[in-house]
Each structure stands twice: as structure tokens, then as C-alpha cells.
Amino acid sequence: MSEVLDLRKDTILNAKVTEAKYDKKANHWTLTTSAGHEASARHVIFVTGTSNKTSFSGEEMEENKNTYQALFAQGKYNSDTGFPYNFEKRSFYDLSPKERE
């Protein structure tokens, strides 16, 4: 898929994003990594993986509930892997804040 959509040129692996800010006027995100690199993009995909849970506060989650939908239910674990899971039927696709308006 990355070859078809030519995504590799815009992908940074093994980087920890420490800050993500959305600029409504400019209609883009500014991201900062723990190494101090800065990048800007119109769209951002927040990928936390199936066994990770974000550490956003309840207030941040409520403000951005359409952005951070990939949270799994508390207390439910896959008996084979021991990892939490969520089989709720909902879309993981999200529009940019401007497209939601």
C-alpha cells in the first residue's frame, strides 16, 4: 500500500511525537518529536497500536473525541495474547477539523 500511495517519502518511523498542534487559520498540524524535529501536515494519522492506550486527560479526550476514537474498552482482554481489545463497530476514519465543519 505504501508503494501505491507513495507514502514512504512522508513517513518517519521510530519517532515519538511529543506535541501536536492544529492551526485552524492555516488548516494544518505542527508536530514536534522528542528529538526536536518539527513537521507540518494537512492530515495526521495518530497510530497507537492495538495494545497501547493514549494518555490524554478526560478533558482532552472530550474535546477531540472524533480524533482519538481508537481507544479500547477497559477490562477486556484477549485470552490468547493478554492484550486489551475493542470490537466496537465504529469508523476509525476521521476528517480534518476543517472538513468536519
DSSP file (Angstrom, degrees, kcal/mol; ACC not computed):
  #  RESIDUE AA STRUCTURE BP1 BP2  ACC     N-H-->O    O-->H-N    N-H-->O    O-->H-N    TCO  KAPPA ALPHA  PHI   PSI    X-CA   Y-CA   Z-CA
    1    1 A M     >        0   0    0      0, 0.0     4,-2.5     0, 0.0     5,-0.2   0.000 360.0 360.0 360.0 -38.6    0.0    0.0    0.0
    2    2 A S  H  >> +     0   0    0      1,-0.2     5,-2.2     2,-0.2     4,-0.6   0.859 360.0  48.7 -64.3 -32.9    2.8    2.4    0.8
    3    3 A E  H  45S+     0   0    0      3,-0.2     3,-0.3     2,-0.2    -1,-0.2   0.909 110.8  50.0 -70.7 -41.0    4.2    2.0   -2.7
    4    4 A V  H  45S+     0   0    0      1,-0.2    -2,-0.2     2,-0.1    -1,-0.2   0.917 121.4  33.5 -63.3 -44.0    0.9    2.5   -4.3
    5    5 A L  H  <5S-     0   0    0     -4,-2.5    -1,-0.2     0, 0.0    -2,-0.2   0.422 105.3-127.1 -93.0   0.8    0.2    5.7   -2.4
    6    6 A D  T  <5 +     0   0    0     -4,-0.6     3,-0.2    -3,-0.3    -3,-0.2   0.931  56.3 149.8  53.3  52.0    3.8    6.8   -2.3
    7    7 A L    > < +     0   0    0     -5,-2.2     3,-1.7     1,-0.2     4,-0.1   0.712  45.6  80.8 -87.6 -22.7    3.7    7.2    1.5
    8    8 A R  G >  S+     0   0    0     -6,-0.5     3,-1.5     1,-0.3    -1,-0.2   0.837  86.1  59.2 -58.1 -35.0    7.3    6.3    2.4
    9    9 A K  G 3  S+     0   0    0      1,-0.3    -1,-0.3    -3,-0.2    -2,-0.1   0.752 112.2  40.8 -65.9 -21.9    8.6    9.8    1.5
   10   10 A D  G <  S+     0   0    0     -3,-1.7     2,-0.4    -4,-0.2    -1,-0.3   0.156  97.9  98.7-109.8  16.9    6.3   11.3    4.1
   11   11 A T    <   -     0   0    0     -3,-1.5     2,-0.5    -4,-0.1    -4,-0.0  -0.892  46.9-170.3-114.0 134.3    6.8    8.7    6.8
   12   12 A I        -     0   0    0     -2,-0.4     3,-0.4     3,-0.1     2,-0.2  -0.988  15.2-160.3-119.8 121.8    9.0    8.9    9.9
   13   13 A L        +     0   0    0     -2,-0.5     3,-0.1     1,-0.2    -2,-0.0  -0.647  66.0  19.7-100.8 158.5    9.4    5.6   11.8
   14   14 A N  S    S+     0   0    0     -2,-0.2     2,-0.4     1,-0.2    -1,-0.2   0.848  89.4 132.5  55.4  39.6   10.5    5.1   15.4
   15   15 A A        -     0   0    0     -3,-0.4     2,-0.7    19,-0.0    -1,-0.2  -0.959  50.7-142.1-120.8 139.7    9.8    8.7   16.4
   16   16 A K        -     0   0    0     -2,-0.4    18,-2.2    -3,-0.1     2,-0.6  -0.895  13.2-144.8-103.3 116.1    7.9    9.8   19.4
   17   17 A V  E     +A   33   0A   0     -2,-0.7    16,-0.3    16,-0.2     3,-0.1  -0.694  20.1 177.8 -79.7 121.3    5.7   12.8   18.8
   18   18 A T  E     +     0   0A   0     14,-2.6     2,-0.3    -2,-0.6    15,-0.2   0.607  66.5  24.7 -99.8 -15.6    5.7   14.9   21.9
   19   19 A E  E     -A   32   0A   0     13,-1.6    13,-2.4     2,-0.0     2,-0.4  -0.978  54.7-179.3-152.1 136.7    3.5   17.7   20.7
   20   20 A A  E     +A   31   0A   0     -2,-0.3     2,-0.4    11,-0.2    11,-0.2  -0.957  11.8 178.4-137.1 117.1    0.7   18.0   18.1
   21   21 A K  E     -A   30   0A   0      9,-2.5     9,-2.8    -2,-0.4     2,-0.5  -0.955  17.9-146.2-122.3 138.2   -1.0   21.4   17.5
   22   22 A Y  E     -A   29   0A   0     -2,-0.4     2,-0.7     7,-0.2     7,-0.2  -0.901   6.2-153.8-104.6 128.8   -3.6   22.2   14.9
   23   23 A D  E  >> -A   28   0A   0      5,-2.9     4,-1.5    -2,-0.5     5,-1.3  -0.885   5.0-167.5-101.1 107.3   -3.7   25.7   13.4
   24   24 A K  T  45S+     0   0    0     -2,-0.7    -1,-0.2     1,-0.2     5,-0.0   0.877  85.5  51.2 -64.5 -38.7   -7.2   26.5   12.3
   25   25 A K  T  45S+     0   0    0      1,-0.2    -1,-0.2     2,-0.1    -2,-0.0   0.925 119.1  35.1 -65.9 -44.3   -6.3   29.5   10.3
   26   26 A A  T  45S-     0   0    0      2,-0.2    -1,-0.2     0, 0.0    -2,-0.2   0.602 102.1-134.2 -85.6 -12.0   -3.6   27.7    8.3
   27   27 A N  T  <5 +     0   0    0     -4,-1.5     2,-0.3     1,-0.2    -3,-0.2   0.919  66.0 103.2  58.3  47.7   -5.5   24.5    8.2
   28   28 A H  E   < -A   23   0A   0     -5,-1.3    -5,-2.9     2,-0.0     2,-0.3  -0.990  66.2-118.1-153.6 162.2   -2.5   22.3    9.2
   29   29 A W  E     -AB  22  41A   0     12,-3.9    12,-1.9    -2,-0.3     2,-0.5  -0.732  15.2-153.0 -97.1 146.9   -0.9   20.4   12.0
   30   30 A T  E     -AB  21  40A   0     -9,-2.8    -9,-2.5    -2,-0.3     2,-0.4  -0.994  17.1-168.5-118.7 123.8    2.5   21.1   13.5
   31   31 A L  E     -AB  20  39A   0      8,-3.4     8,-2.3    -2,-0.5     2,-0.4  -0.898   7.7-165.0-115.9 140.2    4.2   18.1   15.1
   32   32 A T  E     -AB  19  38A   0    -13,-2.4   -14,-2.6    -2,-0.4   -13,-1.6  -0.987   9.8-150.7-124.2 133.9    7.3   18.0   17.3
   33   33 A T  E >   -A   17   0A   0      4,-2.4     3,-1.9    -2,-0.4   -16,-0.2  -0.548  31.4-107.7 -98.0 166.8    9.3   14.9   18.1
   34   34 A S  T 3  S+     0   0    0    -18,-2.2   -17,-0.1     1,-0.3    -1,-0.1   0.736 120.9  59.9 -64.2 -21.9   11.3   14.1   21.2
   35   35 A A  T 3  S-     0   0    0    -19,-0.2    -1,-0.3     2,-0.1   -18,-0.1   0.476 122.3-107.5 -83.3  -2.7   14.4   14.5   19.0
   36   36 A G  S <  S+     0   0    0     -3,-1.9     2,-0.1     1,-0.3    -2,-0.1   0.458  70.5 144.4  92.1   1.1   13.4   18.1   18.3
   37   37 A H        -     0   0    0     -5,-0.0    -4,-2.4     1,-0.0     2,-0.4  -0.482  34.1-154.2 -72.7 144.2   12.3   17.6   14.7
   38   38 A E  E     +B   32   0A   0     -6,-0.2     2,-0.3    -2,-0.1    -6,-0.2  -0.957  16.4 172.2-121.4 140.9    9.3   19.6   13.5
   39   39 A A  E     -B   31   0A   0     -8,-2.3    -8,-3.4    -2,-0.4     2,-0.4  -0.979  15.9-152.0-141.7 153.5    7.0   18.7   10.7
   40   40 A S  E     +B   30   0A   0     -2,-0.3     2,-0.3   -10,-0.2   -10,-0.2  -0.963  18.9 167.7-127.5 149.3    3.7   20.2    9.4
   41   41 A A  E     -B   29   0A   0    -12,-1.9   -12,-3.9    -2,-0.4     3,-0.1  -0.994  40.5-134.8-156.1 152.2    0.9   18.4    7.6
   42   42 A R  S    S+     0   0    0     -2,-0.3     2,-0.4   -14,-0.3    -1,-0.1   0.859  99.2  29.3 -75.6 -37.1   -2.6   18.9    6.5
   43   43 A H        -     0   0    0     -3,-0.1     2,-0.4   -14,-0.1    -1,-0.2  -0.954  68.2-170.0-125.8 144.8   -3.6   15.4    7.7
   44   44 A V        -     0   0    0     -2,-0.4     2,-0.6    -3,-0.1    -3,-0.0  -0.997  11.5-152.3-133.5 138.0   -2.2   13.4   10.6
   45   45 A I        -     0   0    0     -2,-0.4     2,-0.8     2,-0.0    -2,-0.0  -0.953  11.2-152.2-110.1 116.1   -2.8    9.7   11.5
   46   46 A F        -     0   0    0     -2,-0.6     2,-0.6    21,-0.2    -2,-0.0  -0.794  16.7-175.2 -89.7 109.8   -2.4    9.0   15.2
   47   47 A V        +     0   0    0     -2,-0.8     3,-0.1     1,-0.1    -2,-0.0  -0.916  18.7 161.4-111.9 111.4   -1.4    5.4   15.4
   48   48 A T        -     0   0    0     -2,-0.6     3,-0.2     1,-0.2    -1,-0.1   0.542  46.6-123.8-104.8  -9.5   -1.0    4.0   18.9
   49   49 A G    >   -     0   0    0      1,-0.2     3,-0.6     2,-0.1    -1,-0.2  -0.073  30.1 -76.4  86.5 168.2   -1.3    0.3   18.1
   50   50 A T  T 3  S+     0   0    0      1,-0.2    -1,-0.2    -3,-0.1    22,-0.1   0.734 127.1  43.2 -78.5 -21.9   -3.7   -2.3   19.4
   51   51 A S  T 3  S+     0   0    0     -3,-0.2     2,-0.4    32,-0.1    -1,-0.2   0.249  98.9  84.9-109.9  14.1   -2.0   -2.8   22.8
   52   52 A N    <   -     0   0    0     -3,-0.6     2,-0.4    -4,-0.1    20,-0.2  -0.876  57.1-158.1-114.5 149.0   -1.4    0.9   23.7
   53   53 A K        -     0   0    0     -2,-0.4    18,-0.1    18,-0.1    -3,-0.0  -0.990  25.0-117.0-124.6 133.2   -3.7    3.4   25.2
   54   54 A T        -     0   0    0     -2,-0.4    -6,-0.0     1,-0.1    14,-0.0  -0.230  13.3-137.3 -66.1 158.6   -3.2    7.1   24.9
   55   55 A S        +     0   0    0      2,-0.0     2,-0.1     0, 0.0    -1,-0.1  -0.076  51.4 140.0-109.4  33.0   -2.5    9.2   28.0
   56   56 A F        -     0   0    0      1,-0.1     2,-0.0     2,-0.1    -2,-0.0  -0.476  55.4-111.3 -74.7 147.4   -4.8   12.1   27.2
   57   57 A S     >  -     0   0    0     -2,-0.1     4,-2.5     1,-0.1     5,-0.2  -0.288  29.7-106.1 -71.0 163.8   -6.8   13.6   30.0
   58   58 A G  H  > S+     0   0    0      1,-0.2     4,-2.2     2,-0.2     5,-0.2   0.862 122.2  53.0 -58.9 -36.7  -10.6   13.2   30.1
   59   59 A E  H  > S+     0   0    0      2,-0.2     4,-2.2     1,-0.2    -1,-0.2   0.920 109.7  47.2 -66.1 -44.1  -11.0   16.8   29.1
   60   60 A E  H  > S+     0   0    0      1,-0.2     4,-1.9     2,-0.2    -2,-0.2   0.890 111.4  52.3 -63.4 -39.3   -8.6   16.4   26.1
   61   61 A M  H  < S+     0   0    0     -4,-2.5     7,-0.2     2,-0.2    -2,-0.2   0.915 110.1  47.7 -63.4 -42.9  -10.5   13.3   25.1
   62   62 A E  H >< S+     0   0    0     -4,-2.2     3,-1.0     1,-0.2    -2,-0.2   0.906 112.0  49.8 -66.0 -41.3  -13.9   15.0   25.2
   63   63 A E  H 3< S+     0   0    0     -4,-2.2    -1,-0.2     1,-0.2    -2,-0.2   0.855 124.8  28.9 -63.2 -35.1  -12.6   18.0   23.2
   64   64 A N  T >X S+     0   0    0     -4,-1.9     4,-1.9    -5,-0.2     3,-1.3  -0.130  74.6 136.9-119.6  35.5  -11.1   15.7   20.5
   65   65 A K  T <4 S+     0   0    0     -3,-1.0    -1,-0.1     1,-0.3    -2,-0.1   0.776  74.0  52.9 -61.1 -27.2  -13.4   12.7   20.6
   66   66 A N  T 34 S+     0   0    0     -3,-0.2     3,-0.4     1,-0.2    -1,-0.3   0.771 111.0  47.8 -76.7 -24.1  -13.6   12.4   16.8
   67   67 A T  T <4 S+     0   0    0     -3,-1.3     2,-0.5     1,-0.2     3,-0.2   0.864 114.0  43.2 -82.1 -38.1   -9.8   12.4   16.5
   68   68 A Y     <  +     0   0    0     -4,-1.9     3,-0.3    -7,-0.2    -1,-0.2  -0.481  67.9 133.0-110.1  61.2   -9.0    9.8   19.2
   69   69 A Q        +     0   0    0     -2,-0.5     2,-0.7    -3,-0.4    -1,-0.2   0.633  47.6  87.7 -84.6 -13.9  -11.5    7.1   18.6
   70   70 A A        +     0   0    0     -3,-0.2     2,-0.4    22,-0.1    -1,-0.2   0.007  56.4 127.3 -83.9  34.6   -9.2    4.1   18.7
   71   71 A L        -     0   0    0     -2,-0.7     2,-0.2    -3,-0.3   -18,-0.1  -0.718  51.9-136.9 -89.0 141.3   -9.4    3.6   22.5
   72   72 A F        -     0   0    0     -2,-0.4    14,-0.2   -20,-0.2    -2,-0.0  -0.589  27.2 -89.3 -97.6 160.3  -10.3    0.1   23.7
   73   73 A A    >   -     0   0    0     12,-0.5     3,-0.9    -2,-0.2    12,-0.3  -0.323  46.4-105.4 -67.6 146.0  -12.8   -0.8   26.4
   74   74 A Q  T 3  S+     0   0    0      1,-0.2    -1,-0.1    10,-0.1     3,-0.1  -0.454  96.1  11.1 -69.8 139.9  -11.5   -1.1   30.0
   75   75 A G  T 3  S+     0   0    0      1,-0.2     2,-0.6    -2,-0.1    -1,-0.2   0.498  90.7 120.3  78.0   4.9  -11.0   -4.5   31.5
   76   76 A K    <   +     0   0    0     -3,-0.9     9,-1.3     9,-0.2     2,-0.4  -0.912  37.4 177.9-106.8 123.3  -11.5   -6.6   28.3
   77   77 A Y  B     -C   84   0B   0     -2,-0.6     2,-0.4     7,-0.2     6,-0.1  -0.953  34.3-116.2-128.1 143.9   -8.5   -8.8   27.3
   78   78 A N     >  -     0   0    0      5,-2.9     4,-2.8    -2,-0.4     5,-0.2  -0.644  23.6-144.3 -73.2 125.2   -7.9  -11.3   24.6
   79   79 A S  T  4 S+     0   0    0     -2,-0.4    -1,-0.1     1,-0.2    -2,-0.0   0.742  95.5  49.8 -67.9 -22.7   -7.4  -14.6   26.2
   80   80 A D  T  4 S+     0   0    0      3,-0.1    -1,-0.2     1,-0.1    -2,-0.0   0.895 127.0  19.3 -81.6 -42.0   -4.7  -15.7   23.7
   81   81 A T  T  4 S-     0   0    0      2,-0.2    -2,-0.2     0, 0.0    -1,-0.1   0.708  89.5-131.8-102.8 -23.6   -2.5  -12.6   23.8
   82   82 A G     <  +     0   0    0     -4,-2.8    -3,-0.1     1,-0.3    -2,-0.0   0.490  64.3 129.9  81.7   2.5   -3.4  -11.0   27.1
   83   83 A F        -     0   0    0     -5,-0.2    -5,-2.9     1,-0.1    -1,-0.3  -0.625  65.1-104.4 -90.5 150.2   -3.7   -7.6   25.3
   84   84 A P  B     -C   77   0B   0      0, 0.0     2,-0.3     0, 0.0    -7,-0.2  -0.313  42.6-171.2 -64.1 154.4   -6.7   -5.3   25.6
   85   85 A Y        -     0   0    0     -9,-1.3   -12,-0.5   -12,-0.3     2,-0.3  -0.947  19.8-157.1-143.9 165.6   -9.1   -5.3   22.7
   86   86 A N        +     0   0    0     -2,-0.3   -14,-0.0   -14,-0.2   -12,-0.0  -0.912  10.3 176.5-147.4 116.3  -12.1   -3.4   21.4
   87   87 A F        +     0   0    0     -2,-0.3     2,-0.1     2,-0.1   -15,-0.0   0.084  32.8 141.1-106.6  22.4  -14.6   -4.9   18.9
   88   88 A E        -     0   0    0      1,-0.1     2,-1.1     2,-0.0    -2,-0.1  -0.419  57.2-121.0 -64.5 138.4  -17.0   -1.9   18.9
   89   89 A K        +     0   0    0     -2,-0.1     2,-0.3     2,-0.0    -1,-0.1  -0.718  62.4 122.9 -85.8 103.7  -18.3   -1.3   15.4
   90   90 A R        -     0   0    0     -2,-1.1     2,-0.2   -21,-0.0   -21,-0.0  -0.983  63.0 -94.1-155.9 159.1  -17.3    2.3   14.6
   91   91 A S        -     0   0    0     -2,-0.3   -22,-0.0     1,-0.1    -2,-0.0  -0.538  17.9-164.9 -79.4 138.6  -15.3    4.1   12.0
   92   92 A F        +     0   0    0     -2,-0.2     2,-0.4   -22,-0.0    -1,-0.1   0.322  63.7 101.7 -99.8   5.2  -11.6    4.8   12.5
   93   93 A Y        -     0   0    0    -24,-0.1     2,-0.4     0, 0.0    -2,-0.1  -0.720  52.0-177.5 -88.5 137.8  -11.6    7.3    9.6
   94   94 A D        -     0   0    0     -2,-0.4     2,-0.2   -27,-0.0   -27,-0.1  -0.984  20.6-130.1-137.1 148.9  -11.8   10.9   10.6
   95   95 A L        -     0   0    0     -2,-0.4     5,-0.1     1,-0.1   -52,-0.0  -0.540  36.6 -96.6 -88.8 159.4  -11.9   14.1    8.7
   96   96 A S     >  -     0   0    0     -2,-0.2     4,-1.5     1,-0.1     3,-0.3  -0.380  43.5-103.2 -67.2 158.2   -9.7   17.0    9.4
   97   97 A P  H  > S+     0   0    0      0, 0.0     4,-0.7     0, 0.0     3,-0.2   0.860 123.4  51.6 -53.9 -37.1  -11.2   19.7   11.7
   98   98 A K  H >4 S+     0   0    0      1,-0.2     3,-0.8     2,-0.2    -3,-0.0   0.898 107.5  51.8 -67.5 -38.8  -11.9   21.9    8.7
   99   99 A E  H 34 S+     0   0    0     -3,-0.3    -1,-0.2     1,-0.2    -4,-0.0   0.753 102.4  61.3 -69.7 -23.0  -13.7   19.1    6.8
  100  100 A R  H 3<        0   0    0     -4,-1.5    -1,-0.2     1,-0.2    -2,-0.2   0.752 360.0 360.0 -72.8 -23.6  -15.9   18.4    9.8
  101  101 A E    <<        0   0    0     -3,-0.8    -1,-0.2    -4,-0.7    -2,-0.1   0.488 360.0 360.0 -69.9 360.0  -17.4   21.9    9.7
